[in-house]
């Protein structure tokens, strides 16, 4: 994935001063929230809507949002 290549560290951990490898890419605004196929594609590929995360950070975001779970 190009985004992970450009952002190899977990952005959430990095904000806390912790160095952790990013494994997942999180969509800040869920792709499923789009109403049209065009909106879905925009959300899916817009780098401003992406966040590189480690597995624990990704899971905690989904748990807090009560969205489809990343376990």
PyMOL Python script that loads the backbone (N, CA, C, O; Angstrom):
from pymol import cmd

cmd.read_pdbstr("""\
ATOM      1  N   UNK A   1       0.830  -1.190   0.000  1.00  0.00           N
ATOM      2  CA  UNK A   1       0.000   0.000   0.000  1.00  0.00           C
ATOM      3  C   UNK A   1       0.871   1.249   0.000  1.00  0.00           C
ATOM      4  O   UNK A   1       1.815   1.364   0.781  1.00  0.00           O
ATOM      5  N   UNK A   2       0.550   2.146  -0.856  1.00  0.00           N
ATOM      6  CA  UNK A   2       1.322   3.383  -0.985  1.00  0.00           C
ATOM      7  C   UNK A   2       1.260   4.221   0.287  1.00  0.00           C
ATOM      8  O   UNK A   2       2.257   4.822   0.686  1.00  0.00           O
ATOM      9  N   UNK A   3       0.085   4.261   0.928  1.00  0.00           N
ATOM     10  CA  UNK A   3      -0.043   5.084   2.134  1.00  0.00           C
ATOM     11  C   UNK A   3       0.865   4.563   3.247  1.00  0.00           C
ATOM     12  O   UNK A   3       1.530   5.349   3.922  1.00  0.00           O
ATOM     13  N   UNK A   4       0.897   3.252   3.439  1.00  0.00           N
ATOM     14  CA  UNK A   4       1.763   2.679   4.468  1.00  0.00           C
ATOM     15  C   UNK A   4       3.238   2.856   4.137  1.00  0.00           C
ATOM     16  O   UNK A   4       4.062   3.032   5.035  1.00  0.00           O
ATOM     17  N   UNK A   5       3.567   2.812   2.871  1.00  0.00           N
ATOM     18  CA  UNK A   5       4.961   3.063   2.477  1.00  0.00           C
ATOM     19  C   UNK A   5       5.355   4.503   2.820  1.00  0.00           C
ATOM     20  O   UNK A   5       6.484   4.755   3.242  1.00  0.00           O
ATOM     21  N   UNK A   6       4.443   5.427   2.642  1.00  0.00           N
ATOM     22  CA  UNK A   6       4.715   6.833   2.931  1.00  0.00           C
ATOM     23  C   UNK A   6       4.625   7.141   4.427  1.00  0.00           C
ATOM     24  O   UNK A   6       5.231   8.100   4.906  1.00  0.00           O
ATOM     25  N   UNK A   7       3.862   6.319   5.164  1.00  0.00           N
ATOM     26  CA  UNK A   7       3.651   6.523   6.604  1.00  0.00           C
ATOM     27  C   UNK A   7       3.890   5.196   7.331  1.00  0.00           C
ATOM     28  O   UNK A   7       2.931   4.540   7.736  1.00  0.00           O
ATOM     29  N   UNK A   8       5.141   4.795   7.502  1.00  0.00           N
ATOM     30  CA  UNK A   8       5.438   3.473   8.071  1.00  0.00           C
ATOM     31  C   UNK A   8       5.235   3.363   9.585  1.00  0.00           C
ATOM     32  O   UNK A   8       5.287   2.264  10.137  1.00  0.00           O
ATOM     33  N   UNK A   9       5.007   4.487  10.253  1.00  0.00           N
ATOM     34  CA  UNK A   9       4.816   4.458  11.698  1.00  0.00           C
ATOM     35  C   UNK A   9       3.369   4.759  12.065  1.00  0.00           C
ATOM     36  O   UNK A   9       2.677   5.506  11.373  1.00  0.00           O
ATOM     37  N   UNK A  10       2.930   4.164  13.164  1.00  0.00           N
ATOM     38  CA  UNK A  10       1.568   4.406  13.654  1.00  0.00           C
ATOM     39  C   UNK A  10       1.442   5.889  14.006  1.00  0.00           C
ATOM     40  O   UNK A  10       2.178   6.404  14.848  1.00  0.00           O
ATOM     41  N   UNK A  11       0.515   6.553  13.358  1.00  0.00           N
ATOM     42  CA  UNK A  11       0.353   7.991  13.552  1.00  0.00           C
ATOM     43  C   UNK A  11      -0.180   8.325  14.938  1.00  0.00           C
ATOM     44  O   UNK A  11       0.153   9.370  15.496  1.00  0.00           O
ATOM     45  N   UNK A  12      -0.992   7.460  15.485  1.00  0.00           N
ATOM     46  CA  UNK A  12      -1.551   7.686  16.823  1.00  0.00           C
ATOM     47  C   UNK A  12      -0.465   7.523  17.884  1.00  0.00           C
ATOM     48  O   UNK A  12      -0.348   8.353  18.786  1.00  0.00           O
ATOM     49  N   UNK A  13       0.323   6.465  17.783  1.00  0.00           N
ATOM     50  CA  UNK A  13       1.434   6.260  18.718  1.00  0.00           C
ATOM     51  C   UNK A  13       2.445   7.392  18.603  1.00  0.00           C
ATOM     52  O   UNK A  13       2.934   7.907  19.608  1.00  0.00           O
ATOM     53  N   UNK A  14       2.750   7.769  17.376  1.00  0.00           N
ATOM     54  CA  UNK A  14       3.732   8.823  17.133  1.00  0.00           C
ATOM     55  C   UNK A  14       3.318  10.130  17.817  1.00  0.00           C
ATOM     56  O   UNK A  14       4.163  10.858  18.338  1.00  0.00           O
ATOM     57  N   UNK A  15       2.033  10.415  17.811  1.00  0.00           N
ATOM     58  CA  UNK A  15       1.525  11.623  18.474  1.00  0.00           C
ATOM     59  C   UNK A  15       1.775  11.575  19.984  1.00  0.00           C
ATOM     60  O   UNK A  15       1.822  12.616  20.639  1.00  0.00           O
ATOM     61  N   UNK A  16       1.936  10.369  20.536  1.00  0.00           N
ATOM     62  CA  UNK A  16       2.224  10.180  21.960  1.00  0.00           C
ATOM     63  C   UNK A  16       3.719  10.006  22.221  1.00  0.00           C
ATOM     64  O   UNK A  16       4.127   9.773  23.359  1.00  0.00           O
ATOM     65  N   UNK A  17       4.531  10.120  21.179  1.00  0.00           N
ATOM     66  CA  UNK A  17       5.967   9.979  21.326  1.00  0.00           C
ATOM     67  C   UNK A  17       6.446   8.536  21.328  1.00  0.00           C
ATOM     68  O   UNK A  17       7.569   8.253  21.747  1.00  0.00           O
ATOM     69  N   UNK A  18       5.605   7.624  20.863  1.00  0.00           N
ATOM     70  CA  UNK A  18       5.930   6.200  20.828  1.00  0.00           C
ATOM     71  C   UNK A  18       6.179   5.794  19.379  1.00  0.00           C
ATOM     72  O   UNK A  18       5.417   6.163  18.485  1.00  0.00           O
ATOM     73  N   UNK A  19       7.245   5.035  19.154  1.00  0.00           N
ATOM     74  CA  UNK A  19       7.577   4.574  17.813  1.00  0.00           C
ATOM     75  C   UNK A  19       7.049   3.144  17.648  1.00  0.00           C
ATOM     76  O   UNK A  19       7.531   2.220  18.303  1.00  0.00           O
ATOM     77  N   UNK A  20       6.067   2.973  16.780  1.00  0.00           N
ATOM     78  CA  UNK A  20       5.457   1.676  16.506  1.00  0.00           C
ATOM     79  C   UNK A  20       5.223   1.562  15.010  1.00  0.00           C
ATOM     80  O   UNK A  20       4.806   2.526  14.369  1.00  0.00           O
ATOM     81  N   UNK A  21       5.486   0.405  14.460  1.00  0.00           N
ATOM     82  CA  UNK A  21       5.226   0.181  13.030  1.00  0.00           C
ATOM     83  C   UNK A  21       3.732   0.201  12.747  1.00  0.00           C
ATOM     84  O   UNK A  21       2.935  -0.352  13.506  1.00  0.00           O
ATOM     85  N   UNK A  22       3.370   0.836  11.659  1.00  0.00           N
ATOM     86  CA  UNK A  22       1.980   0.829  11.213  1.00  0.00           C
ATOM     87  C   UNK A  22       1.740  -0.432  10.395  1.00  0.00           C
ATOM     88  O   UNK A  22       2.567  -0.810   9.565  1.00  0.00           O
ATOM     89  N   UNK A  23       0.622  -1.069  10.631  1.00  0.00           N
ATOM     90  CA  UNK A  23       0.247  -2.297   9.941  1.00  0.00           C
ATOM     91  C   UNK A  23      -1.038  -2.094   9.131  1.00  0.00           C
ATOM     92  O   UNK A  23      -1.210  -2.679   8.062  1.00  0.00           O
ATOM     93  N   UNK A  24      -1.931  -1.262   9.655  1.00  0.00           N
ATOM     94  CA  UNK A  24      -3.253  -1.052   9.058  1.00  0.00           C
ATOM     95  C   UNK A  24      -3.418   0.395   8.606  1.00  0.00           C
ATOM     96  O   UNK A  24      -2.729   1.297   9.082  1.00  0.00           O
ATOM     97  N   UNK A  25      -4.346   0.588   7.679  1.00  0.00           N
ATOM     98  CA  UNK A  25      -4.751   1.932   7.278  1.00  0.00           C
ATOM     99  C   UNK A  25      -6.207   2.101   7.690  1.00  0.00           C
ATOM    100  O   UNK A  25      -7.069   1.308   7.309  1.00  0.00           O
ATOM    101  N   UNK A  26      -6.466   3.136   8.468  1.00  0.00           N
ATOM    102  CA  UNK A  26      -7.806   3.427   8.977  1.00  0.00           C
ATOM    103  C   UNK A  26      -8.431   4.541   8.156  1.00  0.00           C
ATOM    104  O   UNK A  26      -7.764   5.519   7.816  1.00  0.00           O
ATOM    105  N   UNK A  27      -9.713   4.395   7.839  1.00  0.00           N
ATOM    106  CA  UNK A  27     -10.467   5.467   7.179  1.00  0.00           C
ATOM    107  C   UNK A  27     -11.116   6.291   8.282  1.00  0.00           C
ATOM    108  O   UNK A  27     -11.983   5.793   9.001  1.00  0.00           O
ATOM    109  N   UNK A  28     -10.705   7.540   8.419  1.00  0.00           N
ATOM    110  CA  UNK A  28     -11.240   8.405   9.469  1.00  0.00           C
ATOM    111  C   UNK A  28     -12.751   8.560   9.322  1.00  0.00           C
ATOM    112  O   UNK A  28     -13.490   8.439  10.299  1.00  0.00           O
ATOM    113  N   UNK A  29     -13.202   8.825   8.111  1.00  0.00           N
ATOM    114  CA  UNK A  29     -14.635   8.823   7.801  1.00  0.00           C
ATOM    115  C   UNK A  29     -14.891   7.496   7.118  1.00  0.00           C
ATOM    116  O   UNK A  29     -14.349   7.246   6.041  1.00  0.00           O
ATOM    117  N   UNK A  30     -15.706   6.636   7.718  1.00  0.00           N
ATOM    118  CA  UNK A  30     -15.915   5.299   7.149  1.00  0.00           C
ATOM    119  C   UNK A  30     -16.424   5.333   5.708  1.00  0.00           C
ATOM    120  O   UNK A  30     -17.303   6.122   5.360  1.00  0.00           O
ATOM    121  N   UNK A  31     -15.862   4.479   4.902  1.00  0.00           N
ATOM    122  CA  UNK A  31     -16.278   4.371   3.499  1.00  0.00           C
ATOM    123  C   UNK A  31     -17.763   3.996   3.430  1.00  0.00           C
ATOM    124  O   UNK A  31     -18.477   4.431   2.528  1.00  0.00           O
ATOM    125  N   UNK A  32     -18.215   3.193   4.381  1.00  0.00           N
ATOM    126  CA  UNK A  32     -19.610   2.738   4.403  1.00  0.00           C
ATOM    127  C   UNK A  32     -20.604   3.876   4.635  1.00  0.00           C
ATOM    128  O   UNK A  32     -21.802   3.705   4.409  1.00  0.00           O
ATOM    129  N   UNK A  33     -20.119   5.029   5.084  1.00  0.00           N
ATOM    130  CA  UNK A  33     -21.021   6.154   5.341  1.00  0.00           C
ATOM    131  C   UNK A  33     -21.397   6.898   4.061  1.00  0.00           C
ATOM    132  O   UNK A  33     -22.292   7.744   4.077  1.00  0.00           O
ATOM    133  N   UNK A  34     -20.733   6.595   2.970  1.00  0.00           N
ATOM    134  CA  UNK A  34     -21.011   7.262   1.689  1.00  0.00           C
ATOM    135  C   UNK A  34     -22.370   6.823   1.137  1.00  0.00           C
ATOM    136  O   UNK A  34     -22.842   5.719   1.409  1.00  0.00           O
ATOM    137  N   UNK A  35     -22.975   7.704   0.367  1.00  0.00           N
ATOM    138  CA  UNK A  35     -24.286   7.424  -0.214  1.00  0.00           C
ATOM    139  C   UNK A  35     -24.210   6.976  -1.665  1.00  0.00           C
ATOM    140  O   UNK A  35     -25.146   6.365  -2.180  1.00  0.00           O
ATOM    141  N   UNK A  36     -23.105   7.276  -2.319  1.00  0.00           N
ATOM    142  CA  UNK A  36     -22.959   6.894  -3.720  1.00  0.00           C
ATOM    143  C   UNK A  36     -21.616   6.195  -3.920  1.00  0.00           C
ATOM    144  O   UNK A  36     -20.720   6.294  -3.082  1.00  0.00           O
ATOM    145  N   UNK A  37     -21.493   5.498  -5.023  1.00  0.00           N
ATOM    146  CA  UNK A  37     -20.247   4.829  -5.352  1.00  0.00           C
ATOM    147  C   UNK A  37     -19.110   5.842  -5.493  1.00  0.00           C
ATOM    148  O   UNK A  37     -17.985   5.574  -5.070  1.00  0.00           O
ATOM    149  N   UNK A  38     -19.395   6.990  -6.080  1.00  0.00           N
ATOM    150  CA  UNK A  38     -18.381   8.021  -6.244  1.00  0.00           C
ATOM    151  C   UNK A  38     -17.891   8.518  -4.882  1.00  0.00           C
ATOM    152  O   UNK A  38     -16.689   8.695  -4.686  1.00  0.00           O
ATOM    153  N   UNK A  39     -18.811   8.742  -3.943  1.00  0.00           N
ATOM    154  CA  UNK A  39     -18.433   9.162  -2.599  1.00  0.00           C
ATOM    155  C   UNK A  39     -17.591   8.090  -1.906  1.00  0.00           C
ATOM    156  O   UNK A  39     -16.630   8.404  -1.203  1.00  0.00           O
ATOM    157  N   UNK A  40     -17.959   6.825  -2.113  1.00  0.00           N
ATOM    158  CA  UNK A  40     -17.200   5.725  -1.516  1.00  0.00           C
ATOM    159  C   UNK A  40     -15.763   5.725  -2.026  1.00  0.00           C
ATOM    160  O   UNK A  40     -14.822   5.586  -1.246  1.00  0.00           O
ATOM    161  N   UNK A  41     -15.600   5.880  -3.317  1.00  0.00           N
ATOM    162  CA  UNK A  41     -14.268   5.902  -3.915  1.00  0.00           C
ATOM    163  C   UNK A  41     -13.462   7.092  -3.405  1.00  0.00           C
ATOM    164  O   UNK A  41     -12.266   6.968  -3.144  1.00  0.00           O
ATOM    165  N   UNK A  42     -14.119   8.249  -3.263  1.00  0.00           N
ATOM    166  CA  UNK A  42     -13.410   9.429  -2.758  1.00  0.00           C
ATOM    167  C   UNK A  42     -12.926   9.193  -1.332  1.00  0.00           C
ATOM    168  O   UNK A  42     -11.782   9.511  -1.007  1.00  0.00           O
ATOM    169  N   UNK A  43     -13.777   8.643  -0.486  1.00  0.00           N
ATOM    170  CA  UNK A  43     -13.385   8.371   0.899  1.00  0.00           C
ATOM    171  C   UNK A  43     -12.301   7.304   0.983  1.00  0.00           C
ATOM    172  O   UNK A  43     -11.389   7.395   1.805  1.00  0.00           O
ATOM    173  N   UNK A  44     -12.407   6.303   0.136  1.00  0.00           N
ATOM    174  CA  UNK A  44     -11.467   5.187   0.183  1.00  0.00           C
ATOM    175  C   UNK A  44     -10.056   5.598  -0.214  1.00  0.00           C
ATOM    176  O   UNK A  44      -9.088   5.075   0.337  1.00  0.00           O
ATOM    177  N   UNK A  45      -9.924   6.512  -1.148  1.00  0.00           N
ATOM    178  CA  UNK A  45      -8.610   6.831  -1.706  1.00  0.00           C
ATOM    179  C   UNK A  45      -8.081   8.219  -1.361  1.00  0.00           C
ATOM    180  O   UNK A  45      -6.979   8.575  -1.779  1.00  0.00           O
ATOM    181  N   UNK A  46      -8.833   8.998  -0.616  1.00  0.00           N
ATOM    182  CA  UNK A  46      -8.387  10.338  -0.211  1.00  0.00           C
ATOM    183  C   UNK A  46      -7.392  10.203   0.937  1.00  0.00           C
ATOM    184  O   UNK A  46      -7.760   9.767   2.028  1.00  0.00           O
ATOM    185  N   UNK A  47      -6.143  10.571   0.700  1.00  0.00           N
ATOM    186  CA  UNK A  47      -5.102  10.428   1.726  1.00  0.00           C
ATOM    187  C   UNK A  47      -5.413  11.243   2.972  1.00  0.00           C
ATOM    188  O   UNK A  47      -4.927  10.908   4.053  1.00  0.00           O
ATOM    189  N   UNK A  48      -6.208  12.303   2.858  1.00  0.00           N
ATOM    190  CA  UNK A  48      -6.583  13.087   4.032  1.00  0.00           C
ATOM    191  C   UNK A  48      -7.572  12.316   4.911  1.00  0.00           C
ATOM    192  O   UNK A  48      -7.787  12.679   6.068  1.00  0.00           O
ATOM    193  N   UNK A  49      -8.165  11.269   4.375  1.00  0.00           N
ATOM    194  CA  UNK A  49      -9.104  10.447   5.126  1.00  0.00           C
ATOM    195  C   UNK A  49      -8.438   9.190   5.686  1.00  0.00           C
ATOM    196  O   UNK A  49      -9.110   8.359   6.296  1.00  0.00           O
ATOM    197  N   UNK A  50      -7.150   9.043   5.491  1.00  0.00           N
ATOM    198  CA  UNK A  50      -6.449   7.839   5.918  1.00  0.00           C
ATOM    199  C   UNK A  50      -5.545   8.125   7.112  1.00  0.00           C
ATOM    200  O   UNK A  50      -5.071   9.243   7.309  1.00  0.00           O
ATOM    201  N   UNK A  51      -5.322   7.067   7.905  1.00  0.00           N
ATOM    202  CA  UNK A  51      -4.435   7.162   9.057  1.00  0.00           C
ATOM    203  C   UNK A  51      -3.720   5.823   9.210  1.00  0.00           C
ATOM    204  O   UNK A  51      -4.368   4.781   9.303  1.00  0.00           O
ATOM    205  N   UNK A  52      -2.405   5.846   9.236  1.00  0.00           N
ATOM    206  CA  UNK A  52      -1.605   4.641   9.423  1.00  0.00           C
ATOM    207  C   UNK A  52      -1.595   4.294  10.908  1.00  0.00           C
ATOM    208  O   UNK A  52      -1.271   5.131  11.750  1.00  0.00           O
ATOM    209  N   UNK A  53      -1.956   3.042  11.219  1.00  0.00           N
ATOM    210  CA  UNK A  53      -2.075   2.633  12.617  1.00  0.00           C
ATOM    211  C   UNK A  53      -1.476   1.259  12.863  1.00  0.00           C
ATOM    212  O   UNK A  53      -1.384   0.430  11.958  1.00  0.00           O
ATOM    213  N   UNK A  54      -1.069   1.034  14.112  1.00  0.00           N
ATOM    214  CA  UNK A  54      -0.711  -0.312  14.541  1.00  0.00           C
ATOM    215  C   UNK A  54      -2.030  -1.045  14.855  1.00  0.00           C
ATOM    216  O   UNK A  54      -3.086  -0.419  14.939  1.00  0.00           O
ATOM    217  N   UNK A  55      -1.960  -2.339  15.022  1.00  0.00           N
ATOM    218  CA  UNK A  55      -3.173  -3.122  15.257  1.00  0.00           C
ATOM    219  C   UNK A  55      -3.889  -2.706  16.549  1.00  0.00           C
ATOM    220  O   UNK A  55      -5.108  -2.540  16.519  1.00  0.00           O
ATOM    221  N   UNK A  56      -3.198  -2.529  17.677  1.00  0.00           N
ATOM    222  CA  UNK A  56      -3.908  -2.124  18.901  1.00  0.00           C
ATOM    223  C   UNK A  56      -4.614  -0.768  18.773  1.00  0.00           C
ATOM    224  O   UNK A  56      -5.733  -0.609  19.260  1.00  0.00           O
ATOM    225  N   UNK A  57      -3.974   0.202  18.127  1.00  0.00           N
ATOM    226  CA  UNK A  57      -4.620   1.508  17.947  1.00  0.00           C
ATOM    227  C   UNK A  57      -5.836   1.404  17.039  1.00  0.00           C
ATOM    228  O   UNK A  57      -6.869   2.019  17.305  1.00  0.00           O
ATOM    229  N   UNK A  58      -5.715   0.629  15.970  1.00  0.00           N
ATOM    230  CA  UNK A  58      -6.839   0.461  15.051  1.00  0.00           C
ATOM    231  C   UNK A  58      -8.008  -0.200  15.768  1.00  0.00           C
ATOM    232  O   UNK A  58      -9.156   0.213  15.604  1.00  0.00           O
ATOM    233  N   UNK A  59      -7.718  -1.222  16.560  1.00  0.00           N
ATOM    234  CA  UNK A  59      -8.776  -1.915  17.305  1.00  0.00           C
ATOM    235  C   UNK A  59      -9.435  -0.982  18.316  1.00  0.00           C
ATOM    236  O   UNK A  59     -10.655  -1.007  18.478  1.00  0.00           O
ATOM    237  N   UNK A  60      -8.642  -0.164  18.992  1.00  0.00           N
ATOM    238  CA  UNK A  60      -9.226   0.723  20.004  1.00  0.00           C
ATOM    239  C   UNK A  60     -10.108   1.796  19.381  1.00  0.00           C
ATOM    240  O   UNK A  60     -11.119   2.179  19.968  1.00  0.00           O
ATOM    241  N   UNK A  61      -9.742   2.284  18.205  1.00  0.00           N
ATOM    242  CA  UNK A  61     -10.586   3.270  17.515  1.00  0.00           C
ATOM    243  C   UNK A  61     -11.928   2.643  17.154  1.00  0.00           C
ATOM    244  O   UNK A  61     -12.977   3.240  17.392  1.00  0.00           O
ATOM    245  N   UNK A  62     -11.898   1.441  16.580  1.00  0.00           N
ATOM    246  CA  UNK A  62     -13.154   0.793  16.198  1.00  0.00           C
ATOM    247  C   UNK A  62     -13.999   0.430  17.412  1.00  0.00           C
ATOM    248  O   UNK A  62     -15.227   0.494  17.355  1.00  0.00           O
ATOM    249  N   UNK A  63     -13.359   0.055  18.498  1.00  0.00           N
ATOM    250  CA  UNK A  63     -14.096  -0.257  19.722  1.00  0.00           C
ATOM    251  C   UNK A  63     -14.774   1.004  20.247  1.00  0.00           C
ATOM    252  O   UNK A  63     -15.941   0.962  20.635  1.00  0.00           O
ATOM    253  N   UNK A  64     -14.056   2.122  20.264  1.00  0.00           N
ATOM    254  CA  UNK A  64     -14.608   3.380  20.752  1.00  0.00           C
ATOM    255  C   UNK A  64     -15.744   3.878  19.862  1.00  0.00           C
ATOM    256  O   UNK A  64     -16.715   4.457  20.350  1.00  0.00           O
ATOM    257  N   UNK A  65     -15.618   3.651  18.558  1.00  0.00           N
ATOM    258  CA  UNK A  65     -16.647   4.097  17.611  1.00  0.00           C
ATOM    259  C   UNK A  65     -17.779   3.083  17.495  1.00  0.00           C
ATOM    260  O   UNK A  65     -18.815   3.358  16.890  1.00  0.00           O
ATOM    261  N   UNK A  66     -17.567   1.909  18.081  1.00  0.00           N
ATOM    262  CA  UNK A  66     -18.522   0.807  17.982  1.00  0.00           C
ATOM    263  C   UNK A  66     -18.862   0.497  16.524  1.00  0.00           C
ATOM    264  O   UNK A  66     -20.003   0.203  16.169  1.00  0.00           O
ATOM    265  N   UNK A  67     -17.824   0.578  15.703  1.00  0.00           N
ATOM    266  CA  UNK A  67     -18.006   0.273  14.280  1.00  0.00           C
ATOM    267  C   UNK A  67     -17.565  -1.155  14.021  1.00  0.00           C
ATOM    268  O   UNK A  67     -17.193  -1.871  14.950  1.00  0.00           O
ATOM    269  N   UNK A  68     -17.607  -1.578  12.748  1.00  0.00           N
ATOM    270  CA  UNK A  68     -17.212  -2.953  12.436  1.00  0.00           C
ATOM    271  C   UNK A  68     -15.860  -3.195  13.079  1.00  0.00           C
ATOM    272  O   UNK A  68     -14.933  -2.402  12.913  1.00  0.00           O
ATOM    273  N   UNK A  69     -15.753  -4.287  13.808  1.00  0.00           N
ATOM    274  CA  UNK A  69     -14.614  -4.436  14.704  1.00  0.00           C
ATOM    275  C   UNK A  69     -13.347  -4.871  14.001  1.00  0.00           C
ATOM    276  O   UNK A  69     -13.367  -5.673  13.067  1.00  0.00           O
ATOM    277  N   UNK A  70     -12.255  -4.324  14.473  1.00  0.00           N
ATOM    278  CA  UNK A  70     -10.901  -4.734  14.123  1.00  0.00           C
ATOM    279  C   UNK A  70     -10.360  -5.359  15.383  1.00  0.00           C
ATOM    280  O   UNK A  70     -10.065  -4.649  16.344  1.00  0.00           O
ATOM    281  N   UNK A  71     -10.222  -6.671  15.404  1.00  0.00           N
ATOM    282  CA  UNK A  71      -9.787  -7.331  16.628  1.00  0.00           C
ATOM    283  C   UNK A  71      -8.421  -7.880  16.510  1.00  0.00           C
ATOM    284  O   UNK A  71      -7.908  -8.469  17.462  1.00  0.00           O
TER     285      UNK A  71
END
""", "prot")
cmd.dss("prot")
cmd.show_as("cartoon", "prot")
cmd.util.cbc("prot")
cmd.orient("prot")
